[in-house]
Amino acid sequence: DLVRSRGLGDVYKRQPFVPTHYFENMADYASRHGSSGEALFARAKLDMERVTRDGHVRFSEFRALLLATAVETGRASFALELGSLLTPASHGALGLAVLASDSLRDAFALIVRYVRTRTPLVHVKHHVRDGVVIVRVTDGIVLGDVQRPIHELVIGTLVSALRTLTSGRFRVKSVRFAFAAPDYVDRVA
């Protein structure tokens, strides 16, 4: 799942392919916030037909689409907001398996084990301490300047899934990121 692309000078960088599962959700989000899918793809310099046909893009192309979404919508908080709008069914076979799980513990085990079928960009781990489930999201590759939106997208998605699985009873006790609080923290708290 790796592709070589020419980087600076003669140095080659290996980039993972990123599935385009959520590109339609990003386009819909942009449409609801003053832009359009066409504008996102144009700003990111992505050919919509190729992306649809191939079903994946290089990480650098996904990065460009994330940055385009922030600019086109004018919302730095877009990733967290978008993640919170996704339902388990948005995640294909993994989401359906999670919905069919016998328990929250089983659902979480599926998420942790198979998250890489949805994205190679992060790892998700969890453990229970004193009756509290602690979830840890770490980089699967060097994410650079899009670490924040990728982590926020994953956290928003996990919170949305857990709320769905618990019929709204799930409550987040706290969320901690490895970077400073953003300007929009009060709006999305």
Summary of the structure (lengths in Angstrom):
residues: 189
radius of gyration: 16.9
end to end distance: 36.3
largest distance: 53.8
contacts: 516
relative contact order: 0.14
helix: 53%
strand: 17%
